Amino acid sequence: MAFERLTPAWADVQVKGAPQKLEKGLKIDLTVRKFGIPVDCQFVVTDLETDKFFADQQLKGPFAFWRHEHKFDVISDSRSLMNDSVQYSLPLGFLSEGFAGPLMDGDLERLFRYRHEILKNDLSAYMRNQNQPRMNVLIFCTPDALQAPLASYLSTQGHCVLTPGLKETAAVEEYSEILSRPIETYIHVDDLGSSWRSANLGIINRLVESKHLKTYIEVHDTHDNSNENFEQRCAPLRAASVRCIYVRTGAILSAAFGVLKNNSNWKSETQPWVAVDDVASAIEFCMLTESIDGQVHLSANQKKPPTKEFRTMLECGYPFRYQSLTAARRHVLK
C-alpha cells in the first residue's frame, strides 16, 4: 500500500498483485498509462539496508535505464532526512533527450514534490497518534472513488485494513469470512443507494454480534440528507455501546474523482470543499478520538456547521492539511 499512497492520481499507475514485504529481490509489476496507452513495467529491489537505504531498478518498461535510490539519515530522535536519487536514460539516446527529456524532468519534479509532501504530512500524523492503538478496519465503498486513498492511508498508518470487493446486491453471507474477523472499526461510504443500505444493516447486525466493534463511521457527500435517519439506523449499534459517527464531506478535491476530475478549473470559494488527503486523515482522527460522536461536517473552508445537529471538524480539533483552495488544488493536480 505504500507505493499506492505515494503515487498521485494524475500519474495513472496501477500496481499489479497484492502488497508484499519490502525485501531484496522483490519484483514490482505496474501498468503505467501515458497518453492513454498502457505500458507494462517491472522493477526489482536490488539493494536493501533496513531503515537506512534501498534501491530499485527497472527490468522492463519505457526507460533505457532507471535506478532509484532511497536514503534515510537520522538527524535526531524526532527528525530524519530522506534523499531520493534517480538516474535514468531514455530510449533512442540523444534523439529523445532533446524533446522528451525536459518533459520527463518536469514530471519527476512534480512526482517527488507530491511524494515528499505526502510523506511529511503522514509522518506528522503518525507521530501525533503514536500512542494510539492500531485498529482492524473494514471499509465498504465504491472501488474507484474513496476506497483507494482511504485504505492506502490507513494501512500505512499501521492499521489492518480489509477492503472486500462489494456488490450492490450481495447477500451478507458472501462476506461471512471477513465478518468473522475481530473488526473494531467499520467505515461505510454510503453512495450506492437503498439496495446496498439493506445489506449494510445485515453487516451491522453481524458485527454487533461479534462484540469486537467499537466504532461505526458513515461517510456521505454534501448533497446527501440521510443524516435525518442516522440515529435510527444506528439503534442496534448504540445498544451495543458502539460509537457512531456520521461524516458529511464537502466537495472532495482529487484528480481521480469528483469536481476536479470533471472540471480541473473548479475554484468555488462558496461551496464546501475538502482535499482528499484531509478526508482520509480526518476519518482516522474520528476513529481515534473518543470524544467524537454523532454528526460532523468535514469542510476546510466552512467554519460553521450546515445545521445545529453537526459539529465541524475544526471544532473537534482536527488539524487540516489544506485550508487554502490554492494549496489543495496545487497538491492534487499535476
C-alpha positions as CSV (number, residue, x, y, z in Angstrom):
1,M,0.0,0.0,0.0
2,A,3.0,2.4,0.5
3,F,3.6,2.7,-3.3
4,E,-0.1,3.5,-3.9
5,R,-0.1,6.1,-1.1
6,L,2.9,7.9,-2.6
7,T,1.6,7.9,-6.2
8,P,-0.5,10.8,-7.3
9,A,-3.8,10.0,-9.2
10,W,-2.6,12.0,-12.2
11,A,0.3,9.6,-12.7
12,D,-2.3,6.9,-13.7
13,V,-0.3,4.0,-12.3
14,Q,-1.8,0.6,-11.4
15,V,0.1,-1.8,-9.1
16,K,-0.4,-5.5,-10.0
17,G,-0.7,-8.1,-7.3
18,A,-1.1,-8.0,-3.6
19,P,1.1,-5.8,-1.4
20,Q,4.4,-7.5,-0.4
21,K,7.1,-7.0,2.2
22,L,10.0,-4.9,1.1
23,E,13.0,-7.1,0.7
24,K,15.9,-7.6,-1.6
25,G,14.9,-9.3,-4.9
26,L,11.2,-8.1,-4.6
27,K,9.7,-7.6,-8.0
28,I,7.1,-4.9,-8.5
29,D,4.8,-5.0,-11.6
30,L,3.0,-1.9,-12.7
31,T,0.9,-0.7,-15.6
32,V,1.5,3.0,-16.5
33,R,-0.8,4.9,-18.9
34,K,0.8,7.7,-20.9
35,F,-1.5,9.5,-23.4
36,G,-4.0,6.7,-22.8
37,I,-1.5,4.0,-23.9
38,P,-0.9,1.2,-21.2
39,V,2.8,0.3,-20.7
40,D,3.7,-2.8,-18.5
41,C,6.7,-2.2,-16.2
42,Q,8.7,-4.3,-13.8
43,F,11.1,-3.1,-11.2
44,V,13.3,-5.1,-8.8
45,V,14.7,-4.1,-5.4
46,T,18.4,-4.5,-5.9
47,D,19.8,-3.2,-2.6
48,L,18.3,-3.0,0.9
49,E,19.6,-1.8,4.3
50,T,16.7,-1.8,6.6
51,D,15.7,1.7,7.8
52,K,18.7,3.2,6.0
53,F,18.7,2.6,2.3
54,F,17.1,0.7,-0.6
55,A,17.3,0.9,-4.4
56,D,15.1,-0.3,-7.2
57,Q,16.0,-0.8,-10.9
58,Q,13.8,-1.2,-14.0
59,L,13.7,-4.7,-15.5
60,K,11.0,-3.9,-18.1
61,G,9.5,-0.6,-19.1
62,P,9.8,2.6,-21.1
63,F,13.3,3.7,-20.0
64,A,16.6,2.5,-21.5
65,F,17.8,2.6,-17.8
66,W,16.2,3.5,-14.5
67,R,17.6,3.3,-10.9
68,H,16.0,5.0,-7.9
69,E,18.0,5.1,-4.6
70,H,16.2,6.0,-1.3
71,K,18.4,7.1,1.6
72,F,17.3,7.8,5.1
73,D,19.5,9.6,7.7
74,V,18.8,10.2,11.4
75,I,19.1,13.8,12.5
76,S,17.6,13.5,16.0
77,D,15.1,11.4,17.9
78,S,12.2,13.1,16.1
79,R,13.8,14.2,12.8
80,S,15.1,12.3,9.7
81,L,16.4,13.3,6.3
82,M,15.2,11.5,3.2
83,N,17.1,11.7,0.0
84,D,15.8,10.4,-3.4
85,S,18.4,10.0,-6.2
86,V,17.2,9.0,-9.7
87,Q,19.3,8.0,-12.6
88,Y,17.6,7.4,-15.9
89,S,18.1,7.4,-19.7
90,L,15.5,7.5,-22.4
91,P,15.4,5.1,-25.4
92,L,16.8,6.3,-28.7
93,G,19.5,8.3,-26.8
94,F,20.1,11.9,-27.9
95,L,17.1,11.7,-30.4
96,S,14.7,11.5,-27.5
97,E,16.7,13.5,-24.9
98,G,16.1,16.9,-26.5
99,F,12.3,16.5,-26.9
100,A,11.2,14.2,-24.1
101,G,14.0,14.9,-21.5
102,P,12.6,18.3,-20.3
103,L,9.1,16.8,-20.1
104,M,10.3,13.8,-18.1
105,D,12.3,16.1,-15.7
106,G,9.2,18.2,-15.1
107,D,7.1,15.1,-14.4
108,L,9.7,13.7,-11.9
109,E,9.9,17.1,-10.2
110,R,6.1,17.2,-9.7
111,L,6.0,13.5,-8.6
112,F,8.7,13.9,-5.9
113,R,7.2,17.2,-4.7
114,Y,3.9,15.3,-4.2
115,R,5.6,12.3,-2.5
116,H,7.6,14.4,-0.1
117,E,4.5,16.4,0.9
118,I,2.5,13.2,1.5
119,L,5.3,11.7,3.5
120,K,5.9,14.8,5.6
121,N,2.2,15.1,6.5
122,D,1.6,11.4,7.0
123,L,4.6,11.1,9.3
124,S,3.4,14.1,11.3
125,A,0.0,12.3,11.7
126,Y,1.8,9.1,12.7
127,M,3.8,10.9,15.4
128,R,0.7,12.6,16.8
129,N,-1.1,9.2,17.0
130,Q,1.9,7.1,18.1
131,N,0.4,6.3,21.5
132,Q,-3.0,5.4,20.0
133,P,-4.0,1.8,19.3
134,R,-3.9,0.4,15.7
135,M,-7.3,-0.9,14.6
136,N,-8.7,-3.7,12.5
137,V,-10.7,-1.7,9.9
138,L,-13.4,-2.8,7.5
139,I,-14.2,-0.5,4.6
140,F,-17.0,-0.7,2.1
141,C,-17.2,1.9,-0.6
142,T,-17.2,2.5,-4.3
143,P,-13.9,0.9,-5.5
144,D,-12.9,3.6,-8.0
145,A,-13.5,6.5,-5.6
146,L,-12.6,7.0,-2.0
147,Q,-11.6,3.4,-1.2
148,A,-8.0,3.6,-2.6
149,P,-6.8,6.8,-0.9
150,L,-8.6,5.8,2.4
151,A,-7.3,2.3,2.5
152,S,-3.7,3.2,1.5
153,Y,-3.5,6.0,4.1
154,L,-4.9,3.8,7.0
155,S,-2.7,0.9,6.0
156,T,0.5,3.0,6.0
157,Q,-0.5,4.4,9.4
158,G,-0.3,0.9,10.8
159,H,-4.0,-0.2,10.8
160,C,-5.0,-3.6,9.4
161,V,-7.4,-2.7,6.6
162,L,-9.9,-5.0,4.9
163,T,-11.5,-3.9,1.6
164,P,-13.6,-6.7,0.2
165,G,-14.9,-6.1,-3.3
166,L,-18.5,-5.1,-2.9
167,K,-21.5,-6.0,-5.0
168,E,-24.6,-3.8,-4.7
169,T,-27.0,-6.8,-4.3
170,A,-24.6,-9.0,-2.3
171,A,-26.1,-11.1,0.5
172,V,-24.4,-10.8,3.9
173,E,-23.4,-14.4,3.7
174,E,-21.0,-13.6,0.9
175,Y,-18.9,-11.7,3.5
176,S,-19.0,-14.3,6.2
177,E,-15.2,-14.9,6.3
178,I,-14.5,-11.2,6.6
179,L,-17.2,-10.6,9.2
180,S,-15.8,-13.4,11.3
181,R,-12.6,-11.4,12.0
182,P,-12.3,-9.1,15.0
183,I,-13.4,-5.8,13.2
184,E,-13.0,-2.8,15.5
185,T,-13.9,0.0,13.1
186,Y,-16.4,-0.2,10.3
187,I,-16.3,2.6,7.7
188,H,-19.2,2.7,5.3
189,V,-19.1,5.2,2.4
190,D,-22.8,5.3,1.5
191,D,-23.2,6.2,-2.1
192,L,-24.7,3.1,-3.5
193,G,-28.4,3.6,-2.8
194,S,-31.1,1.9,-0.8
195,S,-30.5,-1.6,-2.0
196,W,-26.9,-1.6,-0.6
197,R,-28.2,0.0,2.6
198,S,-30.3,-3.0,3.3
199,A,-27.3,-5.3,3.0
200,N,-25.4,-2.9,5.3
201,L,-28.0,-3.4,8.1
202,G,-27.2,-7.1,7.9
203,I,-23.5,-6.4,8.1
204,I,-24.0,-4.1,11.1
205,N,-26.0,-6.9,12.9
206,R,-23.2,-9.4,12.3
207,L,-20.6,-7.0,13.6
208,V,-22.6,-6.2,16.7
209,E,-23.0,-10.0,17.4
210,S,-19.2,-10.3,17.2
211,K,-18.8,-7.9,20.2
212,H,-15.5,-6.6,18.7
213,L,-16.9,-3.5,17.0
214,K,-16.1,-0.2,18.8
215,T,-16.7,2.5,16.1
216,Y,-19.0,2.8,13.1
217,I,-18.4,5.6,10.6
218,E,-20.7,6.6,7.7
219,V,-19.3,8.9,5.1
220,H,-21.6,11.0,2.8
221,D,-21.2,13.9,0.5
222,T,-22.6,17.3,0.9
223,H,-25.8,16.6,-1.1
224,D,-26.9,13.6,1.0
225,N,-29.6,14.2,3.6
226,S,-29.6,10.7,5.1
227,N,-28.4,12.1,8.4
228,E,-32.1,12.5,9.3
229,N,-32.4,8.8,9.8
230,F,-28.8,8.2,11.1
231,E,-29.7,7.6,14.7
232,Q,-32.5,5.2,13.7
233,R,-30.0,3.2,11.6
234,C,-27.6,3.2,14.5
235,A,-30.0,1.9,17.1
236,P,-28.6,-1.6,17.3
237,L,-25.1,-0.2,17.4
238,R,-25.9,2.3,20.2
239,A,-27.5,-0.5,22.2
240,A,-24.2,-2.4,22.0
241,S,-22.2,0.7,23.1
242,V,-20.7,1.3,19.7
243,R,-19.6,4.8,18.9
244,C,-21.4,6.1,15.8
245,I,-20.2,8.9,13.6
246,Y,-21.8,10.5,10.5
247,V,-19.3,12.4,8.4
248,R,-20.6,14.8,5.8
249,T,-17.9,16.0,3.4
250,G,-17.7,19.0,1.2
251,A,-16.8,18.5,-2.4
252,I,-13.7,16.2,-2.3
253,L,-10.7,17.6,-4.2
254,S,-9.0,14.7,-6.1
255,A,-7.6,14.2,-9.6
256,A,-9.1,10.8,-9.6
257,F,-12.8,11.6,-9.0
258,G,-15.2,14.4,-8.0
259,V,-15.4,18.0,-9.1
260,L,-11.7,18.4,-10.2
261,K,-11.8,15.2,-12.4
262,N,-14.9,16.7,-14.2
263,N,-13.5,20.2,-14.3
264,S,-9.9,20.9,-13.4
265,N,-10.6,24.6,-13.3
266,W,-13.1,24.3,-10.4
267,K,-12.4,27.0,-7.8
268,S,-15.6,27.6,-5.8
269,E,-14.9,29.5,-2.6
270,T,-18.6,29.4,-1.5
271,Q,-19.3,25.6,-1.9
272,P,-17.8,23.5,0.9
273,W,-14.7,21.5,-0.1
274,V,-12.1,19.3,1.4
275,A,-8.8,17.8,0.0
276,V,-8.9,14.0,-0.4
277,D,-5.9,13.6,1.9
278,D,-7.8,15.5,4.6
279,V,-10.7,13.1,4.2
280,A,-8.6,10.1,4.9
281,S,-6.7,11.7,7.7
282,A,-9.9,13.2,9.3
283,I,-11.6,9.8,9.2
284,E,-8.7,8.3,11.2
285,F,-8.9,11.3,13.6
286,C,-12.6,10.3,14.2
287,M,-11.6,6.7,14.7
288,L,-9.0,7.6,17.4
289,T,-10.8,10.5,19.1
290,E,-13.2,9.0,21.7
291,S,-15.0,12.4,22.2
292,I,-16.2,12.5,18.6
293,D,-19.7,11.0,18.3
294,G,-22.7,11.8,16.2
295,Q,-22.7,14.1,13.2
296,V,-19.7,16.0,11.9
297,H,-19.1,18.3,8.9
298,L,-15.8,17.8,7.1
299,S,-15.0,21.0,5.2
300,A,-11.8,23.1,5.1
301,N,-13.5,26.4,4.2
302,Q,-16.8,26.4,6.2
303,K,-16.3,27.4,9.8
304,K,-19.9,26.9,10.7
305,P,-21.8,23.6,10.5
306,P,-24.7,23.4,8.0
307,T,-27.3,22.7,10.7
308,K,-27.2,22.6,14.5
309,E,-27.0,18.8,14.5
310,F,-23.5,18.9,13.1
311,R,-20.1,19.8,14.7
312,T,-17.3,20.9,12.4
313,M,-14.0,19.0,12.3
314,L,-12.3,22.3,13.3
315,E,-14.5,22.3,16.4
316,C,-13.4,18.7,17.0
317,G,-9.8,19.7,16.9
318,Y,-8.8,18.2,13.6
319,P,-5.6,19.9,12.1
320,F,-6.4,20.4,8.5
321,R,-3.5,19.9,6.0
322,Y,-5.1,22.1,3.4
323,Q,-7.2,25.2,4.3
324,S,-6.3,27.1,1.2
325,L,-8.0,26.1,-2.0
326,T,-4.9,27.2,-4.0
327,A,-2.7,24.8,-1.9
328,A,-5.2,22.0,-2.1
329,R,-5.5,22.3,-5.9
330,R,-1.7,22.5,-6.4
331,H,-1.3,19.3,-4.4
332,V,-3.8,17.1,-6.2
333,L,-3.4,18.4,-9.7
334,K,-0.4,17.9,-12.0
